């Protein structure tokens, strides 16, 4: 029998893949194993987590890359370093320094779904009526358990979000060369996310937002399709907003899911796209040039299907981490310029452009669904609106 020999191009392909798509995170983060007091950090944020990873014997990781059919639940109090810079996740690959890195101030296991629901309801009850939002985050490719938790914490901190945070951590290998493993894990993990979404809708949350990044978007759209297949209209309509940032999802797969969901789609469905996302461009190249949903060329396609498109190509390079790492985007959100511009665009049926103080140095293009642009007749008047921060 002839021994198997890997194709000659394979080593170079793995190297190229590692270089270009490792942008999801620079290095796998770790938790601190030594106690950190709240007085040592600038602030503490609470993140609840549900994971389909198996528990790890390493306290610096808590959960491994191995897959688990049963979900585990934890409550984490995350410390933000006093020297934190907006847009960055200051993490370490060895014992973190609380003065320089994101750390854990406290961790607590939660015994089952019912206990997690009670804890979420407790935290939701602390928010003002009308503002009780549950924010579900689904990380992307090449993320360890700590990496995904720290990224969500960074977003809560920098964007000033007053929400209850629920992190869904699926079993990524957290290695650039683990791309194929992660693709399989993303499919495996959809059932866990279905359970998490059902739980989220069953809480006292007045608003449920699902935010997914990169390959986490595949987990999310597959979970939405599973809800459709199960006829679970209650969960589908209980989700107010879905945001897919740089989604590494095949355009035809996405189209099929959107068609299946039909009128049960969440009220706000948005996709962040970019011309300059090297990870997605490579992913498309590896598939013979077939587009990924997060590439800008899909904008018109998404608009026709009722999706709000946010083109971040001109925001701080428009890379794979722009959704959370762009200081210009953070400023737009915190100043409320993004929301005001979107509301104005929706009211006037216009395409809109949000720019920061630097003018053409950083801008965000908002593309509304075709049905909104055409609702006033004619071509919908697509003259851009520019707002200076």
MIFI-681885 format. One record per residue (C-alpha): residue in three letters; z, x, y. Coordinates in steps of 0.1 Angstrom, whole numbers, padded with zeros to 4 digits, always signed. Layout:
ALAZXY
...
//
This chain:
UNK+0000+0000+0000
UNK-0009+0014+0034
UNK+0021+0019+0057
UNK+0021-0002+0088
UNK+0012+0017+0119
UNK+0018+0004+0154
UNK-0012+0001+0176
UNK-0018+0032+0198
UNK-0015+0012+0230
UNK+0019-0002+0221
UNK+0042+0026+0233
UNK+0024+0027+0267
UNK+0026-0011+0269
UNK+0064-0010+0263
UNK+0068+0016+0290
UNK+0047-0004+0314
UNK+0066-0035+0306
UNK+0099-0018+0311
UNK+0090-0004+0344
UNK+0075-0035+0359
UNK+0097-0064+0346
UNK+0130-0046+0348
UNK+0132-0060+0383
UNK+0152-0090+0369
UNK+0182-0067+0371
UNK+0184-0030+0377
UNK+0211-0024+0351
UNK+0232-0046+0328
UNK+0264-0053+0347
UNK+0299-0052+0331
UNK+0332-0069+0337
UNK+0363-0049+0345
UNK+0388-0044+0317
UNK+0416-0034+0341
UNK+0435-0060+0361
UNK+0422-0067+0396
UNK+0444-0085+0421
UNK+0429-0110+0446
UNK+0443-0088+0475
UNK+0419-0060+0465
UNK+0387-0081+0471
UNK+0371-0098+0501
UNK+0370-0133+0485
UNK+0373-0150+0451
UNK+0348-0175+0438
UNK+0352-0197+0408
UNK+0324-0200+0383
UNK+0325-0221+0351
UNK+0302-0209+0323
UNK+0287-0224+0292
UNK+0269-0200+0269
UNK+0249-0201+0237
UNK+0257-0164+0232
UNK+0281-0153+0205
UNK+0314-0138+0216
UNK+0315-0101+0219
UNK+0343-0078+0209
UNK+0337-0059+0241
UNK+0358-0073+0270
UNK+0334-0057+0294
UNK+0307-0081+0282
UNK+0327-0111+0268
UNK+0295-0125+0252
UNK+0267-0106+0234
UNK+0229-0110+0230
UNK+0234-0127+0197
UNK+0226-0164+0194
UNK+0251-0192+0188
UNK+0243-0228+0180
UNK+0278-0238+0193
UNK+0285-0235+0230
UNK+0314-0215+0244
UNK+0331-0223+0277
UNK+0350-0202+0302
UNK+0364-0203+0337
UNK+0359-0171+0357
UNK+0374-0161+0391
UNK+0350-0135+0405
UNK+0360-0111+0432
UNK+0335-0101+0459
UNK+0339-0065+0472
UNK+0349-0060+0508
UNK+0317-0039+0513
UNK+0294-0066+0500
UNK+0259-0067+0516
UNK+0241-0100+0516
UNK+0213-0102+0490
UNK+0228-0076+0467
UNK+0248-0078+0435
UNK+0270-0047+0436
UNK+0277-0042+0399
UNK+0285-0013+0377
UNK+0276-0001+0342
UNK+0310+0014+0336
UNK+0345+0002+0348
UNK+0338-0015+0382
UNK+0357-0005+0414
UNK+0369-0038+0431
UNK+0363-0021+0465
UNK+0326-0016+0457
UNK+0316-0039+0429
UNK+0318-0075+0418
UNK+0348-0079+0395
UNK+0368-0105+0376
UNK+0402-0115+0390
UNK+0409-0139+0362
UNK+0392-0153+0331
UNK+0402-0183+0310
UNK+0387-0198+0278
UNK+0381-0236+0278
UNK+0386-0254+0246
UNK+0356-0277+0243
UNK+0333-0299+0263
UNK+0359-0325+0272
UNK+0382-0299+0287
UNK+0353-0284+0307
UNK+0345-0319+0320
UNK+0381-0323+0332
UNK+0381-0290+0349
UNK+0348-0297+0366
UNK+0360-0331+0378
UNK+0392-0314+0392
UNK+0371-0290+0413
UNK+0346-0317+0423
UNK+0376-0338+0435
UNK+0385-0310+0460
UNK+0352-0314+0478
UNK+0347-0341+0505
UNK+0333-0374+0494
UNK+0295-0373+0497
UNK+0294-0335+0492
UNK+0305-0333+0455
UNK+0277-0312+0442
UNK+0275-0295+0408
UNK+0252-0264+0409
UNK+0239-0254+0375
UNK+0223-0219+0374
UNK+0201-0206+0346
UNK+0195-0168+0347
UNK+0162-0150+0339
UNK+0150-0123+0315
UNK+0169-0091+0311
UNK+0204-0105+0320
UNK+0237-0098+0304
UNK+0264-0124+0306
UNK+0281-0106+0335
UNK+0248-0101+0353
UNK+0241-0138+0354
UNK+0276-0147+0365
UNK+0276-0122+0393
UNK+0241-0133+0405
UNK+0253-0169+0408
UNK+0284-0158+0426
UNK+0263-0137+0450
UNK+0242-0168+0458
UNK+0273-0190+0464
UNK+0287-0163+0487
UNK+0256-0154+0507
UNK+0241-0188+0511
UNK+0274-0204+0520
UNK+0272-0230+0492
UNK+0301-0254+0490
UNK+0296-0265+0455
UNK+0311-0264+0420
UNK+0293-0237+0400
UNK+0283-0240+0364
UNK+0265-0211+0348
UNK+0244-0215+0317
UNK+0240-0182+0300
UNK+0214-0180+0272
UNK+0212-0150+0248
UNK+0190-0125+0266
UNK+0189-0090+0251
UNK+0195-0076+0287
UNK+0171-0048+0280
UNK+0135-0045+0295
UNK+0121-0038+0260
UNK+0137-0070+0248
UNK+0110-0092+0264
UNK+0098-0107+0232
UNK+0133-0113+0219
UNK+0141-0131+0252
UNK+0111-0153+0249
UNK+0123-0165+0215
UNK+0159-0169+0228
UNK+0146-0190+0257
UNK+0132-0215+0232
UNK+0163-0213+0211
UNK+0185-0219+0241
UNK+0170-0252+0252
UNK+0193-0273+0230
UNK+0223-0257+0246
UNK+0210-0265+0281
UNK+0204-0301+0271
UNK+0240-0304+0262
UNK+0250-0287+0295
UNK+0228-0311+0315
UNK+0242-0341+0298
UNK+0277-0328+0306
UNK+0268-0322+0342
UNK+0255-0357+0347
UNK+0286-0372+0330
UNK+0310-0356+0356
UNK+0320-0371+0389
UNK+0294-0351+0407
UNK+0275-0370+0433
UNK+0246-0345+0432
UNK+0235-0323+0404
UNK+0212-0293+0412
UNK+0196-0271+0385
UNK+0184-0237+0397
UNK+0165-0215+0372
UNK+0151-0181+0376
UNK+0122-0164+0358
UNK+0123-0169+0321
UNK+0153-0192+0326
UNK+0127-0217+0339
UNK+0112-0218+0305
UNK+0146-0227+0291
UNK+0148-0254+0318
UNK+0114-0271+0313
UNK+0119-0271+0276
UNK+0153-0288+0280
UNK+0137-0314+0303
UNK+0110-0320+0277
UNK+0137-0324+0250
UNK+0154-0350+0272
UNK+0121-0369+0275
UNK+0116-0368+0237
UNK+0151-0381+0232
UNK+0145-0409+0257
UNK+0175-0398+0277
UNK+0165-0413+0310
UNK+0201-0413+0322
UNK+0203-0375+0322
UNK+0169-0370+0337
UNK+0175-0394+0366
UNK+0210-0381+0370
UNK+0196-0347+0381
UNK+0189-0348+0418
UNK+0172-0314+0423
UNK+0154-0288+0402
UNK+0144-0255+0416
UNK+0124-0230+0396
UNK+0124-0195+0412
UNK+0096-0172+0401
UNK+0091-0192+0369
UNK+0077-0172+0340
UNK+0062-0203+0325
UNK+0026-0209+0313
UNK+0009-0233+0337
UNK-0004-0256+0308
UNK+0031-0258+0293
UNK+0045-0268+0327
UNK+0018-0294+0332
UNK+0026-0310+0299
UNK+0063-0312+0307
UNK+0057-0327+0341
UNK+0033-0353+0326
UNK+0059-0362+0299
UNK+0087-0366+0325
UNK+0066-0389+0346
UNK+0085-0412+0369
UNK+0119-0399+0356
UNK+0114-0367+0375
UNK+0143-0355+0396
UNK+0140-0366+0432
UNK+0134-0331+0445
UNK+0115-0307+0424
UNK+0106-0273+0440
UNK+0090-0241+0428
UNK+0092-0207+0445
UNK+0059-0188+0442
UNK+0047-0154+0453
UNK+0015-0133+0454
UNK+0036-0101+0452
UNK+0057-0107+0421
UNK+0049-0077+0399
UNK+0068-0091+0369
UNK+0048-0123+0369
UNK+0015-0106+0376
UNK+0021-0084+0346
UNK+0032-0113+0325
UNK-0001-0130+0334
UNK-0021-0099+0326
UNK-0006-0096+0292
UNK-0018-0132+0285
UNK-0054-0124+0295
UNK-0050-0135+0331
UNK-0037-0170+0324
UNK-0015-0179+0354
UNK+0022-0182+0354
UNK+0037-0211+0374
UNK+0054-0187+0398
UNK+0022-0171+0410
UNK+0008-0183+0444
UNK-0025-0193+0429
UNK-0008-0223+0413
UNK+0002-0239+0447
UNK-0025-0265+0449
UNK-0020-0274+0412
UNK+0017-0279+0418
UNK+0012-0299+0450
UNK-0012-0323+0432
UNK+0016-0330+0406
UNK+0042-0338+0433
UNK+0060-0305+0434
UNK+0073-0289+0466
UNK+0060-0253+0468
UNK+0079-0226+0487
UNK+0057-0195+0490
UNK+0079-0164+0495
UNK+0051-0139+0494
UNK+0059-0127+0530
UNK+0097-0126+0526
UNK+0110-0091+0522
UNK+0082-0081+0499
UNK+0080-0113+0479
UNK+0093-0097+0447
UNK+0109-0112+0416
UNK+0144-0113+0431
UNK+0134-0127+0465
UNK+0150-0160+0456
UNK+0185-0145+0460
UNK+0179-0110+0474
UNK+0160-0117+0506
UNK+0181-0113+0537
UNK+0155-0133+0557
UNK+0158-0162+0533
UNK+0196-0161+0534
UNK+0194-0162+0573
UNK+0170-0192+0571
UNK+0193-0211+0548
UNK+0226-0203+0566
UNK+0211-0211+0601
UNK+0198-0244+0586
UNK+0163-0235+0598
UNK+0149-0241+0563
UNK+0163-0276+0559
UNK+0154-0286+0595
UNK+0118-0273+0590
UNK+0115-0291+0557
UNK+0128-0323+0571
UNK+0104-0321+0600
UNK+0074-0313+0578
UNK+0083-0342+0555
UNK+0085-0366+0584
UNK+0052-0354+0600
UNK+0034-0349+0567
UNK+0026-0313+0576
UNK+0026-0279+0560
UNK+0054-0258+0575
UNK+0061-0221+0581
UNK+0096-0209+0587
UNK+0098-0174+0603
UNK+0128-0153+0613
UNK+0135-0133+0644
UNK+0111-0107+0633
UNK+0082-0132+0635
UNK+0054-0121+0612
UNK+0077-0096+0594
UNK+0091-0124+0572
UNK+0080-0159+0568
UNK+0083-0187+0543
UNK+0055-0213+0537
UNK+0064-0248+0527
UNK+0037-0268+0510
UNK+0045-0304+0505
UNK+0031-0326+0476
UNK-0004-0338+0481
UNK+0007-0375+0481
UNK+0030-0368+0511
UNK+0003-0349+0530
UNK-0022-0377+0525
UNK+0002-0406+0531
UNK-0009-0409+0568
UNK-0046-0409+0559
UNK-0073-0384+0566
UNK-0064-0348+0557
UNK-0027-0352+0563
UNK-0027-0330+0594
UNK-0018-0297+0579
UNK-0012-0277+0611
UNK+0017-0253+0605
UNK+0051-0257+0622
UNK+0067-0224+0632
UNK+0104-0222+0640
UNK+0120-0191+0654
UNK+0156-0184+0643
//
